[in-house]
Amino acid sequence: MSSSKNKSIAGASGSSRRERTIDIVNRRLAKRYRIEKRFRFYGLCSIIVSMVFLAVLLTSIVSNGYSAFFQTYVRLDITLDSAMLDRENPGKSNFQAIIKQSINKLYPEVEDRKSKRELYALFSSGAAFQLRDLVMRHPDLIGTTVSLWVPADDDVDMLMKGYIKRSVAENERRLSDRQLGWIDRLADQDRIEKRFNVTFFTAGDSREPELAGIWGAVKGSFFTLLVTLVLSFPIGLAAAVYLEEFAPKNLATDFIEVNINNLAAVPSIVFGLLGLAVFLNFFGMPRSTPLVGGLVLMLMTLPTIIIASRAALKAVPPSIREAALGVGSSKMQMVSSHVLPLALPGMLTGTIIGMAQALGETAPLLMIGMVAFIVDIPGGFTDPAAVMPVQIYLWADSPERAFLERTSAAILVLLAFLVLMNAAAVIMRKRFEKRW
């Protein structure tokens, strides 16, 4: 009787001990699940916050920059008087005087010099150059009257876009009441309207906002990145293949690998100082050229390309190498015919990411003089040029309100190029990727 009672007591104590253990495990599991849920919640919140900030940034840029894709133009009836034009050499004619004569016909009541200066200020100085180009292309127009849409001054453009308010006092805006009346007369006669700003995409830089464009900076960026790509890709590819496949594992290669990793973290302005000291001061190469800019960016992107290429080579399974060597391939044949084709998608992705990083760099290019005011469109690698980030920097430093919208518009174009480059990296990776 007593033994059976002792057994029941022992069984009850063992059951309670097991229950306590299960309770402890359940409590720990519940705590672990709560921690996991909090972590997932915090991660989701961080993503939402980052997306909100990104949306605010993009909205700000788009709201400030979309209007730069449109420009205010004014229609003038211009009489190309043969007495004011040189038929033998029409390019040397006084086209500014012809433009002023056409403006005076629209406002014959404006006679005093001060009023005429205010009137002429409504029209861009580029109207004379536009008329000259037209006459140079079509000299048969001399002696006739043509209707020409010429760009308005940037203040008129800002008024038409709503950035200059009519409601403020006259002394607090850049256009006088008399100028507003002249603009209203143009609107009543259907002589003023907003059109797509072709000049923004086809012209170089200018002191006048309505004449400034990004084509010079786009070509400068193209030439600079072409030099960077031609030099950095083969050098980075060869260095990665040697370090990963052929280099002996010793202190020398370890030292090189450590320095490559360190160079990837060096601030970009240091590479600009290096380019200034080596390429400009020592070798005497020309300043503010895509050739020097490409060399500096090549030094900056090489570590990124080497690291990405080595990672792609490491991702190739060892069985591929062993199989190639097992059927009698040499090490060079194994690398060139089997390893490189499999690692190429990762290498191309790393290269395009490095090029995208180079496209957005400003500091190293400022150090080698690519901050100069360049009006002409570059025609080659040794012509003075600007690049897109530097052009944005120059416009952002300008006081005119019209340059602010062009700054935002140029940022949109630069972001579009970056998105295209990253999309190309993804497409190329998917296209050339091989699964094993």
GUBA-137025 format. One record per residue (C-alpha): residue in one letter; chain; x, y, z; residue number from 1. Coordinates in pm, whole numbers. Layout:
<nodes>
{res a	chain A	east X	north Y	up Z	n NUM} $
...
</nodes>
This chain:
<nodes>
{res m	chain A	east 0	north 0	up 0	n 1} $
{res s	chain A	east 271	north 241	up 99	n 2} $
{res s	chain A	east 486	north 150	up -203	n 3} $
{res s	chain A	east 202	north 220	up -445	n 4} $
{res k	chain A	east 138	north 549	up -270	n 5} $
{res n	chain A	east 504	north 644	up -304	n 6} $
{res k	chain A	east 496	north 558	up -673	n 7} $
{res s	chain A	east 192	north 779	up -731	n 8} $
{res i	chain A	east 361	north 1066	up -547	n 9} $
{res a	chain A	east 678	north 1019	up -754	n 10} $
{res g	chain A	east 474	north 1010	up -1075	n 11} $
{res a	chain A	east 290	north 1327	up -978	n 12} $
{res s	chain A	east 617	north 1506	up -898	n 13} $
{res g	chain A	east 768	north 1392	up -1228	n 14} $
{res s	chain A	east 460	north 1511	up -1416	n 15} $
{res s	chain A	east 475	north 1851	up -1245	n 16} $
{res r	chain A	east 846	north 1871	up -1327	n 17} $
{res r	chain A	east 769	north 1799	up -1693	n 18} $
{res e	chain A	east 492	north 2056	up -1691	n 19} $
{res r	chain A	east 725	north 2314	up -1550	n 20} $
{res t	chain A	east 979	north 2238	up -1823	n 21} $
{res i	chain A	east 713	north 2267	up -2093	n 22} $
{res d	chain A	east 594	north 2595	up -1943	n 23} $
{res i	chain A	east 946	north 2731	up -1949	n 24} $
{res v	chain A	east 994	north 2625	up -2311	n 25} $
{res n	chain A	east 658	north 2776	up -2411	n 26} $
{res r	chain A	east 740	north 3103	up -2238	n 27} $
{res r	chain A	east 1074	north 3120	up -2414	n 28} $
{res l	chain A	east 913	north 3041	up -2747	n 29} $
{res a	chain A	east 649	north 3307	up -2691	n 30} $
{res k	chain A	east 922	north 3560	up -2604	n 31} $
{res r	chain A	east 1119	north 3459	up -2912	n 32} $
{res y	chain A	east 814	north 3502	up -3133	n 33} $
{res r	chain A	east 742	north 3844	up -2982	n 34} $
{res i	chain A	east 1101	north 3953	up -3048	n 35} $
{res e	chain A	east 1078	north 3826	up -3404	n 36} $
{res k	chain A	east 752	north 4011	up -3463	n 37} $
{res r	chain A	east 900	north 4333	up -3322	n 38} $
{res f	chain A	east 1206	north 4293	up -3543	n 39} $
{res r	chain A	east 991	north 4242	up -3852	n 40} $
{res f	chain A	east 777	north 4539	up -3752	n 41} $
{res y	chain A	east 1083	north 4761	up -3707	n 42} $
{res g	chain A	east 1220	north 4644	up -4042	n 43} $
{res l	chain A	east 889	north 4721	up -4214	n 44} $
{res c	chain A	east 877	north 5063	up -4047	n 45} $
{res s	chain A	east 1230	north 5144	up -4162	n 46} $
{res i	chain A	east 1142	north 5051	up -4520	n 47} $
{res i	chain A	east 826	north 5265	up -4507	n 48} $
{res v	chain A	east 1016	north 5562	up -4362	n 49} $
{res s	chain A	east 1289	north 5534	up -4625	n 50} $
{res m	chain A	east 1029	north 5510	up -4903	n 51} $
{res v	chain A	east 851	north 5817	up -4766	n 52} $
{res f	chain A	east 1174	north 6017	up -4761	n 53} $
{res l	chain A	east 1256	north 5898	up -5113	n 54} $
{res a	chain A	east 907	north 5995	up -5232	n 55} $
{res v	chain A	east 941	north 6340	up -5073	n 56} $
{res l	chain A	east 1281	north 6388	up -5237	n 57} $
{res l	chain A	east 1160	north 6280	up -5581	n 58} $
{res t	chain A	east 844	north 6488	up -5548	n 59} $
{res s	chain A	east 1051	north 6794	up -5459	n 60} $
{res i	chain A	east 1284	north 6744	up -5754	n 61} $
{res v	chain A	east 1003	north 6678	up -6001	n 62} $
{res s	chain A	east 791	north 6970	up -5880	n 63} $
{res n	chain A	east 1085	north 7208	up -5917	n 64} $
{res g	chain A	east 1223	north 7066	up -6240	n 65} $
{res y	chain A	east 941	north 6958	up -6470	n 66} $
{res s	chain A	east 871	north 7317	up -6577	n 67} $
{res a	chain A	east 1223	north 7347	up -6723	n 68} $
{res f	chain A	east 1113	north 7114	up -7003	n 69} $
{res f	chain A	east 894	north 7400	up -7129	n 70} $
{res q	chain A	east 1002	north 7749	up -7230	n 71} $
{res t	chain A	east 810	north 8070	up -7303	n 72} $
{res y	chain A	east 841	north 8193	up -7661	n 73} $
{res v	chain A	east 724	north 8514	up -7829	n 74} $
{res r	chain A	east 626	north 8546	up -8195	n 75} $
{res l	chain A	east 787	north 8834	up -8382	n 76} $
{res d	chain A	east 716	north 8946	up -8739	n 77} $
{res i	chain A	east 1067	north 9021	up -8863	n 78} $
{res t	chain A	east 1136	north 9207	up -9185	n 79} $
{res l	chain A	east 1469	north 9096	up -9328	n 80} $
{res d	chain A	east 1552	north 9425	up -9495	n 81} $
{res s	chain A	east 1824	north 9376	up -9754	n 82} $
{res a	chain A	east 1963	north 9719	up -9659	n 83} $
{res m	chain A	east 2042	north 9588	up -9309	n 84} $
{res l	chain A	east 2182	north 9253	up -9424	n 85} $
{res d	chain A	east 2503	north 9169	up -9607	n 86} $
{res r	chain A	east 2417	north 8925	up -9883	n 87} $
{res e	chain A	east 2780	north 8831	up -9934	n 88} $
{res n	chain A	east 2839	north 8758	up -9567	n 89} $
{res p	chain A	east 2504	north 8757	up -9385	n 90} $
{res g	chain A	east 2659	north 8621	up -9065	n 91} $
{res k	chain A	east 2820	north 8959	up -8995	n 92} $
{res s	chain A	east 2494	north 9154	up -9012	n 93} $
{res n	chain A	east 2351	north 9336	up -8710	n 94} $
{res f	chain A	east 2073	north 9093	up -8622	n 95} $
{res q	chain A	east 2023	north 9250	up -8281	n 96} $
{res a	chain A	east 1917	north 9574	up -8452	n 97} $
{res i	chain A	east 1672	north 9383	up -8671	n 98} $
{res i	chain A	east 1516	north 9221	up -8363	n 99} $
{res k	chain A	east 1483	north 9558	up -8190	n 100} $
{res q	chain A	east 1323	north 9705	up -8501	n 101} $
{res s	chain A	east 1061	north 9427	up -8496	n 102} $
{res i	chain A	east 992	north 9488	up -8127	n 103} $
{res n	chain A	east 950	north 9862	up -8188	n 104} $
{res k	chain A	east 683	north 9787	up -8448	n 105} $
{res l	chain A	east 482	north 9603	up -8181	n 106} $
{res y	chain A	east 508	north 9895	up -7936	n 107} $
{res p	chain A	east 535	north 10217	up -8141	n 108} $
{res e	chain A	east 432	north 10428	up -7839	n 109} $
{res v	chain A	east 753	north 10337	up -7651	n 110} $
{res e	chain A	east 1003	north 10610	up -7740	n 111} $
{res d	chain A	east 1227	north 10706	up -7446	n 112} $
{res r	chain A	east 1550	north 10516	up -7390	n 113} $
{res k	chain A	east 1466	north 10384	up -7041	n 114} $
{res s	chain A	east 1135	north 10241	up -7154	n 115} $
{res k	chain A	east 1297	north 10079	up -7456	n 116} $
{res r	chain A	east 1553	north 9911	up -7233	n 117} $
{res e	chain A	east 1270	north 9767	up -7023	n 118} $
{res l	chain A	east 1091	north 9656	up -7340	n 119} $
{res y	chain A	east 1395	north 9489	up -7494	n 120} $
{res a	chain A	east 1462	north 9312	up -7163	n 121} $
{res l	chain A	east 1147	north 9103	up -7218	n 122} $
{res f	chain A	east 1316	north 8922	up -7507	n 123} $
{res s	chain A	east 1614	north 8693	up -7480	n 124} $
{res s	chain A	east 1946	north 8792	up -7631	n 125} $
{res g	chain A	east 1938	north 8454	up -7804	n 126} $
{res a	chain A	east 1674	north 8586	up -8046	n 127} $
{res a	chain A	east 1947	north 8752	up -8254	n 128} $
{res f	chain A	east 2148	north 8427	up -8273	n 129} $
{res q	chain A	east 1835	north 8232	up -8368	n 130} $
{res l	chain A	east 1764	north 8480	up -8650	n 131} $
{res r	chain A	east 2126	north 8464	up -8768	n 132} $
{res d	chain A	east 2113	north 8083	up -8788	n 133} $
{res l	chain A	east 1789	north 8105	up -8986	n 134} $
{res v	chain A	east 1935	north 8349	up -9237	n 135} $
{res m	chain A	east 2256	north 8147	up -9268	n 136} $
{res r	chain A	east 2053	north 7835	up -9349	n 137} $
{res h	chain A	east 1809	north 8012	up -9582	n 138} $
{res p	chain A	east 1971	north 8321	up -9740	n 139} $
{res d	chain A	east 1683	north 8337	up -9988	n 140} $
{res l	chain A	east 1468	north 8481	up -9704	n 141} $
{res i	chain A	east 1651	north 8815	up -9728	n 142} $
{res g	chain A	east 1404	north 9080	up -9841	n 143} $
{res t	chain A	east 1100	north 8901	up -9698	n 144} $
{res t	chain A	east 906	north 8910	up -9370	n 145} $
{res v	chain A	east 910	north 8601	up -9150	n 146} $
{res s	chain A	east 725	north 8507	up -8831	n 147} $
{res l	chain A	east 974	north 8370	up -8581	n 148} $
{res w	chain A	east 913	north 8232	up -8232	n 149} $
{res v	chain A	east 1201	north 8363	up -8021	n 150} $
{res p	chain A	east 1272	north 8279	up -7654	n 151} $
{res a	chain A	east 1146	north 8522	up -7393	n 152} $
{res d	chain A	east 1368	north 8643	up -7112	n 153} $
{res d	chain A	east 1390	north 8418	up -6807	n 154} $
{res d	chain A	east 1192	north 8667	up -6595	n 155} $
{res v	chain A	east 903	north 8652	up -6842	n 156} $
{res d	chain A	east 931	north 8273	up -6840	n 157} $
{res m	chain A	east 914	north 8267	up -6460	n 158} $
{res l	chain A	east 607	north 8493	up -6470	n 159} $
{res m	chain A	east 428	north 8266	up -6719	n 160} $
{res k	chain A	east 510	north 7963	up -6502	n 161} $
{res g	chain A	east 378	north 8128	up -6187	n 162} $
{res y	chain A	east 706	north 8174	up -6002	n 163} $
{res i	chain A	east 679	north 8554	up -6016	n 164} $
{res k	chain A	east 356	north 8670	up -5852	n 165} $
{res r	chain A	east 166	north 8967	up -5989	n 166} $
{res s	chain A	east 7	north 9029	up -5649	n 167} $
{res v	chain A	east 327	north 9143	up -5477	n 168} $
{res a	chain A	east 440	north 9505	up -5476	n 169} $
{res e	chain A	east 622	north 9631	up -5783	n 170} $
{res n	chain A	east 945	north 9696	up -5598	n 171} $
{res e	chain A	east 949	north 9335	up -5474	n 172} $
{res r	chain A	east 940	north 9162	up -5815	n 173} $
{res r	chain A	east 1173	north 9163	up -6111	n 174} $
{res l	chain A	east 913	north 9289	up -6361	n 175} $
{res s	chain A	east 756	north 9634	up -6345	n 176} $
{res d	chain A	east 387	north 9707	up -6391	n 177} $
{res r	chain A	east 461	north 9853	up -6732	n 178} $
{res q	chain A	east 637	north 9533	up -6838	n 179} $
{res l	chain A	east 340	north 9329	up -6714	n 180} $
{res g	chain A	east 115	north 9540	up -6937	n 181} $
{res w	chain A	east 335	north 9474	up -7240	n 182} $
{res i	chain A	east 329	north 9099	up -7165	n 183} $
{res d	chain A	east -50	north 9108	up -7136	n 184} $
{res r	chain A	east -70	north 9272	up -7477	n 185} $
{res l	chain A	east 139	north 8991	up -7625	n 186} $
{res a	chain A	east -96	north 8737	up -7465	n 187} $
{res d	chain A	east -404	north 8918	up -7607	n 188} $
{res q	chain A	east -249	north 8903	up -7955	n 189} $
{res d	chain A	east -164	north 8530	up -7917	n 190} $
{res r	chain A	east 204	north 8611	up -7954	n 191} $
{res i	chain A	east 327	north 8442	up -7638	n 192} $
{res e	chain A	east 302	north 8076	up -7537	n 193} $
{res k	chain A	east 489	north 7794	up -7368	n 194} $
{res r	chain A	east 650	north 7531	up -7588	n 195} $
{res f	chain A	east 867	north 7226	up -7538	n 196} $
{res n	chain A	east 1217	north 7343	up -7449	n 197} $
{res v	chain A	east 1427	north 7187	up -7722	n 198} $
{res t	chain A	east 1716	north 7417	up -7630	n 199} $
{res f	chain A	east 1753	north 7248	up -7292	n 200} $
{res f	chain A	east 1848	north 6920	up -7465	n 201} $
{res t	chain A	east 2047	north 7058	up -7761	n 202} $
{res a	chain A	east 2253	north 7351	up -7627	n 203} $
{res g	chain A	east 2553	north 7396	up -7404	n 204} $
{res d	chain A	east 2585	north 7611	up -7096	n 205} $
{res s	chain A	east 2499	north 7981	up -7103	n 206} $
{res r	chain A	east 2488	north 8282	up -6873	n 207} $
{res e	chain A	east 2124	north 8327	up -6977	n 208} $
{res p	chain A	east 1897	north 8061	up -6821	n 209} $
{res e	chain A	east 1663	north 8047	up -7120	n 210} $
{res l	chain A	east 1958	north 7960	up -7347	n 211} $
{res a	chain A	east 2128	north 7706	up -7117	n 212} $
{res g	chain A	east 2121	north 7337	up -7203	n 213} $
{res i	chain A	east 2268	north 7006	up -7094	n 214} $
{res w	chain A	east 2391	north 6868	up -7427	n 215} $
{res g	chain A	east 2748	north 6984	up -7367	n 216} $
{res a	chain A	east 2752	north 6819	up -7023	n 217} $
{res v	chain A	east 2593	north 6501	up -7161	n 218} $
{res k	chain A	east 2862	north 6469	up -7428	n 219} $
{res g	chain A	east 3132	north 6547	up -7172	n 220} $
{res s	chain A	east 2997	north 6272	up -6944	n 221} $
{res f	chain A	east 2983	north 6031	up -7238	n 222} $
{res f	chain A	east 3346	north 6090	up -7338	n 223} $
{res t	chain A	east 3462	north 6075	up -6975	n 224} $
{res l	chain A	east 3280	north 5749	up -6902	n 225} $
{res l	chain A	east 3402	north 5598	up -7230	n 226} $
{res v	chain A	east 3764	north 5662	up -7128	n 227} $
{res t	chain A	east 3689	north 5522	up -6782	n 228} $
{res l	chain A	east 3527	north 5206	up -6921	n 229} $
{res v	chain A	east 3791	north 5136	up -7185	n 230} $
{res l	chain A	east 4070	north 5157	up -6927	n 231} $
{res s	chain A	east 3913	north 5023	up -6608	n 232} $
{res f	chain A	east 3726	north 4716	up -6736	n 233} $
{res p	chain A	east 4016	north 4524	up -6895	n 234} $
{res i	chain A	east 4261	north 4625	up -6621	n 235} $
{res g	chain A	east 4017	north 4537	up -6342	n 236} $
{res l	chain A	east 3922	north 4209	up -6510	n 237} $
{res a	chain A	east 4285	north 4105	up -6557	n 238} $
{res a	chain A	east 4378	north 4200	up -6201	n 239} $
{res a	chain A	east 4084	north 4005	up -6056	n 240} $
{res v	chain A	east 4160	north 3694	up -6262	n 241} $
{res y	chain A	east 4528	north 3701	up -6168	n 242} $
{res l	chain A	east 4467	north 3755	up -5796	n 243} $
{res e	chain A	east 4195	north 3491	up -5776	n 244} $
{res e	chain A	east 4324	north 3220	up -6009	n 245} $
{res f	chain A	east 4699	north 3253	up -6061	n 246} $
{res a	chain A	east 4861	north 3462	up -5785	n 247} $
{res p	chain A	east 5042	north 3265	up -5511	n 248} $
{res k	chain A	east 4907	north 3309	up -5161	n 249} $
{res n	chain A	east 5184	north 3496	up -4982	n 250} $
{res l	chain A	east 5246	north 3822	up -4800	n 251} $
{res a	chain A	east 5279	north 4019	up -5124	n 252} $
{res t	chain A	east 4937	north 3921	up -5257	n 253} $
{res d	chain A	east 4783	north 3968	up -4912	n 254} $
{res f	chain A	east 4928	north 4319	up -4904	n 255} $
{res i	chain A	east 4784	north 4393	up -5250	n 256} $
{res e	chain A	east 4440	north 4261	up -5153	n 257} $
{res v	chain A	east 4431	north 4469	up -4835	n 258} $
{res n	chain A	east 4525	north 4784	up -5026	n 259} $
{res i	chain A	east 4263	north 4720	up -5296	n 260} $
{res n	chain A	east 3997	north 4691	up -5025	n 261} $
{res n	chain A	east 4128	north 5008	up -4861	n 262} $
{res l	chain A	east 4124	north 5200	up -5191	n 263} $
{res a	chain A	east 3756	north 5119	up -5234	n 264} $
{res a	chain A	east 3686	north 5317	up -4914	n 265} $
{res v	chain A	east 3910	north 5617	up -4994	n 266} $
{res p	chain A	east 3712	north 5945	up -5039	n 267} $
{res s	chain A	east 3677	north 6037	up -5405	n 268} $
{res i	chain A	east 3838	north 6378	up -5361	n 269} $
{res v	chain A	east 4167	north 6202	up -5281	n 270} $
{res f	chain A	east 4166	north 6057	up -5633	n 271} $
{res g	chain A	east 4108	north 6410	up -5760	n 272} $
{res l	chain A	east 4416	north 6529	up -5574	n 273} $
{res l	chain A	east 4611	north 6237	up -5719	n 274} $
{res g	chain A	east 4497	north 6326	up -6070	n 275} $
{res l	chain A	east 4589	north 6690	up -6013	n 276} $
{res a	chain A	east 4938	north 6598	up -5894	n 277} $
{res v	chain A	east 5012	north 6326	up -6151	n 278} $
{res f	chain A	east 4819	north 6393	up -6471	n 279} $
{res l	chain A	east 4816	north 6774	up -6466	n 280} $
{res n	chain A	east 5124	north 6885	up -6275	n 281} $
{res f	chain A	east 5363	north 6601	up -6362	n 282} $
{res f	chain A	east 5254	north 6495	up -6712	n 283} $
{res g	chain A	east 5119	north 6838	up -6811	n 284} $
{res m	chain A	east 4793	north 6711	up -6958	n 285} $
{res p	chain A	east 4522	north 6968	up -7047	n 286} $
{res r	chain A	east 4280	north 7073	up -6776	n 287} $
{res s	chain A	east 3904	north 7025	up -6788	n 288} $
{res t	chain A	east 3911	north 6752	up -7054	n 289} $
{res p	chain A	east 3728	north 6417	up -7065	n 290} $
{res l	chain A	east 4062	north 6240	up -7109	n 291} $
{res v	chain A	east 4195	north 6352	up -6770	n 292} $
{res g	chain A	east 3854	north 6310	up -6608	n 293} $
{res g	chain A	east 3832	north 5954	up -6740	n 294} $
{res l	chain A	east 4178	north 5871	up -6606	n 295} $
{res v	chain A	east 4088	north 6000	up -6259	n 296} $
{res l	chain A	east 3757	north 5813	up -6253	n 297} $
{res m	chain A	east 3936	north 5502	up -6378	n 298} $
{res l	chain A	east 4156	north 5507	up -6068	n 299} $
{res m	chain A	east 3848	north 5550	up -5851	n 300} $
{res t	chain A	east 3641	north 5268	up -6007	n 301} $
{res l	chain A	east 3920	north 5010	up -6041	n 302} $
{res p	chain A	east 3892	north 4882	up -5679	n 303} $
{res t	chain A	east 3514	north 4842	up -5716	n 304} $
{res i	chain A	east 3549	north 4646	up -6039	n 305} $
{res i	chain A	east 3828	north 4426	up -5901	n 306} $
{res i	chain A	east 3636	north 4341	up -5583	n 307} $
{res a	chain A	east 3314	north 4265	up -5773	n 308} $
{res s	chain A	east 3500	north 4055	up -6031	n 309} $
{res r	chain A	east 3678	north 3854	up -5763	n 310} $
{res a	chain A	east 3348	north 3788	up -5588	n 311} $
{res a	chain A	east 3202	north 3665	up -5918	n 312} $
{res l	chain A	east 3501	north 3434	up -5969	n 313} $
{res k	chain A	east 3468	north 3295	up -5616	n 314} $
{res a	chain A	east 3101	north 3218	up -5681	n 315} $
{res v	chain A	east 3193	north 2969	up -5956	n 316} $
{res p	chain A	east 3175	north 2618	up -5799	n 317} $
{res p	chain A	east 3510	north 2437	up -5757	n 318} $
{res s	chain A	east 3361	north 2138	up -5938	n 319} $
{res i	chain A	east 3371	north 2339	up -6264	n 320} $
{res r	chain A	east 3743	north 2390	up -6227	n 321} $
{res e	chain A	east 3806	north 2029	up -6125	n 322} $
{res a	chain A	east 3603	north 1892	up -6416	n 323} $
{res a	chain A	east 3789	north 2110	up -6667	n 324} $
{res l	chain A	east 4127	north 2010	up -6529	n 325} $
{res g	chain A	east 4017	north 1646	up -6514	n 326} $
{res v	chain A	east 3955	north 1627	up -6889	n 327} $
{res g	chain A	east 4302	north 1762	up -6965	n 328} $
{res s	chain A	east 4252	north 2141	up -6988	n 329} $
{res s	chain A	east 4537	north 2364	up -6885	n 330} $
{res k	chain A	east 4479	north 2619	up -6614	n 331} $
{res m	chain A	east 4458	north 2899	up -6869	n 332} $
{res q	chain A	east 4204	north 2703	up -7075	n 333} $
{res m	chain A	east 4007	north 2623	up -6762	n 334} $
{res v	chain A	east 3987	north 2992	up -6665	n 335} $
{res s	chain A	east 3916	north 3130	up -7013	n 336} $
{res s	chain A	east 3669	north 2864	up -7133	n 337} $
{res h	chain A	east 3485	north 2767	up -6816	n 338} $
{res v	chain A	east 3533	north 3004	up -6523	n 339} $
{res l	chain A	east 3519	north 3340	up -6701	n 340} $
{res p	chain A	east 3195	north 3273	up -6894	n 341} $
{res l	chain A	east 3022	north 3176	up -6570	n 342} $
{res a	chain A	east 3161	north 3473	up -6379	n 343} $
{res l	chain A	east 3098	north 3726	up -6657	n 344} $
{res p	chain A	east 2747	north 3833	up -6544	n 345} $
{res g	chain A	east 2874	north 3930	up -6201	n 346} $
{res m	chain A	east 3173	north 4108	up -6353	n 347} $
{res l	chain A	east 2951	north 4308	up -6589	n 348} $
{res t	chain A	east 2719	north 4399	up -6303	n 349} $
{res g	chain A	east 3009	north 4524	up -6092	n 350} $
{res t	chain A	east 3147	north 4722	up -6386	n 351} $
{res i	chain A	east 2816	north 4894	up -6459	n 352} $
{res i	chain A	east 2770	north 4977	up -6091	n 353} $
{res g	chain A	east 3120	north 5127	up -6093	n 354} $
{res m	chain A	east 3033	north 5330	up -6404	n 355} $
{res a	chain A	east 2713	north 5453	up -6239	n 356} $
{res q	chain A	east 2918	north 5563	up -5938	n 357} $
{res a	chain A	east 3161	north 5744	up -6169	n 358} $
{res l	chain A	east 2874	north 5916	up -6351	n 359} $
{res g	chain A	east 2758	north 6079	up -6028	n 360} $
{res e	chain A	east 3101	north 6189	up -5901	n 361} $
{res t	chain A	east 3178	north 6559	up -5871	n 362} $
{res a	chain A	east 3461	north 6611	up -5621	n 363} $
{res p	chain A	east 3748	north 6448	up -5816	n 364} $
{res l	chain A	east 3649	north 6633	up -6133	n 365} $
{res l	chain A	east 3643	north 6967	up -5952	n 366} $
{res m	chain A	east 4003	north 6910	up -5850	n 367} $
{res i	chain A	east 4120	north 6873	up -6212	n 368} $
{res g	chain A	east 3945	north 7187	up -6335	n 369} $
{res m	chain A	east 3625	north 7047	up -6486	n 370} $
{res v	chain A	east 3430	north 7323	up -6315	n 371} $
{res a	chain A	east 3500	north 7584	up -6582	n 372} $
{res f	chain A	east 3222	north 7764	up -6769	n 373} $
{res i	chain A	east 3216	north 7577	up -7103	n 374} $
{res v	chain A	east 2980	north 7706	up -7372	n 375} $
{res d	chain A	east 3098	north 7502	up -7671	n 376} $
{res i	chain A	east 2988	north 7143	up -7722	n 377} $
{res p	chain A	east 3293	north 6911	up -7687	n 378} $
{res g	chain A	east 3385	north 6727	up -8005	n 379} $
{res g	chain A	east 3649	north 6493	up -7868	n 380} $
{res f	chain A	east 3837	north 6361	up -7568	n 381} $
{res t	chain A	east 4077	north 6656	up -7548	n 382} $
{res d	chain A	east 3824	north 6938	up -7584	n 383} $
{res p	chain A	east 3727	north 7134	up -7271	n 384} $
{res a	chain A	east 3405	north 6992	up -7130	n 385} $
{res a	chain A	east 3179	north 6975	up -6829	n 386} $
{res v	chain A	east 2997	north 6670	up -6697	n 387} $
{res m	chain A	east 2644	north 6635	up -6566	n 388} $
{res p	chain A	east 2718	north 6647	up -6188	n 389} $
{res v	chain A	east 2945	north 6951	up -6229	n 390} $
{res q	chain A	east 2687	north 7123	up -6450	n 391} $
{res i	chain A	east 2427	north 7069	up -6178	n 392} $
{res y	chain A	east 2671	north 7211	up -5923	n 393} $
{res l	chain A	east 2729	north 7523	up -6135	n 394} $
{res w	chain A	east 2360	north 7588	up -6193	n 395} $
{res a	chain A	east 2274	north 7532	up -5827	n 396} $
{res d	chain A	east 2519	north 7809	up -5739	n 397} $
{res s	chain A	east 2349	north 8060	up -5974	n 398} $
{res p	chain A	east 2118	north 8323	up -5820	n 399} $
{res e	chain A	east 1850	north 8324	up -6094	n 400} $
{res r	chain A	east 1528	north 8137	up -6019	n 401} $
{res a	chain A	east 1528	north 7994	up -6371	n 402} $
{res f	chain A	east 1854	north 7812	up -6302	n 403} $
{res l	chain A	east 1693	north 7642	up -6001	n 404} $
{res e	chain A	east 1438	north 7466	up -6220	n 405} $
{res r	chain A	east 1709	north 7373	up -6468	n 406} $
{res t	chain A	east 1912	north 7228	up -6181	n 407} $
{res s	chain A	east 1623	north 7004	up -6083	n 408} $
{res a	chain A	east 1558	north 6910	up -6446	n 409} $
{res a	chain A	east 1924	north 6816	up -6494	n 410} $
{res i	chain A	east 1902	north 6602	up -6177	n 411} $
{res l	chain A	east 1603	north 6422	up -6330	n 412} $
{res v	chain A	east 1801	north 6353	up -6647	n 413} $
{res l	chain A	east 2098	north 6229	up -6443	n 414} $
{res l	chain A	east 1871	north 6002	up -6235	n 415} $
{res a	chain A	east 1722	north 5867	up -6557	n 416} $
{res f	chain A	east 2071	north 5776	up -6683	n 417} $
{res l	chain A	east 2152	north 5606	up -6350	n 418} $
{res v	chain A	east 1829	north 5407	up -6358	n 419} $
{res l	chain A	east 1901	north 5299	up -6716	n 420} $
{res m	chain A	east 2253	north 5191	up -6624	n 421} $
{res n	chain A	east 2135	north 4988	up -6326	n 422} $
{res a	chain A	east 1855	north 4837	up -6536	n 423} $
{res a	chain A	east 2116	north 4743	up -6796	n 424} $
{res a	chain A	east 2319	north 4571	up -6524	n 425} $
{res v	chain A	east 2016	north 4364	up -6420	n 426} $
{res i	chain A	east 1926	north 4277	up -6781	n 427} $
{res m	chain A	east 2281	north 4177	up -6870	n 428} $
{res r	chain A	east 2306	north 3966	up -6557	n 429} $
{res k	chain A	east 1984	north 3784	up -6643	n 430} $
{res r	chain A	east 2085	north 3745	up -7008	n 431} $
{res f	chain A	east 2430	north 3600	up -6952	n 432} $
{res e	chain A	east 2364	north 3417	up -6627	n 433} $
{res k	chain A	east 2419	north 3043	up -6642	n 434} $
{res r	chain A	east 2285	north 2808	up -6379	n 435} $
{res w	chain A	east 2460	north 2494	up -6259	n 436} $
</nodes>
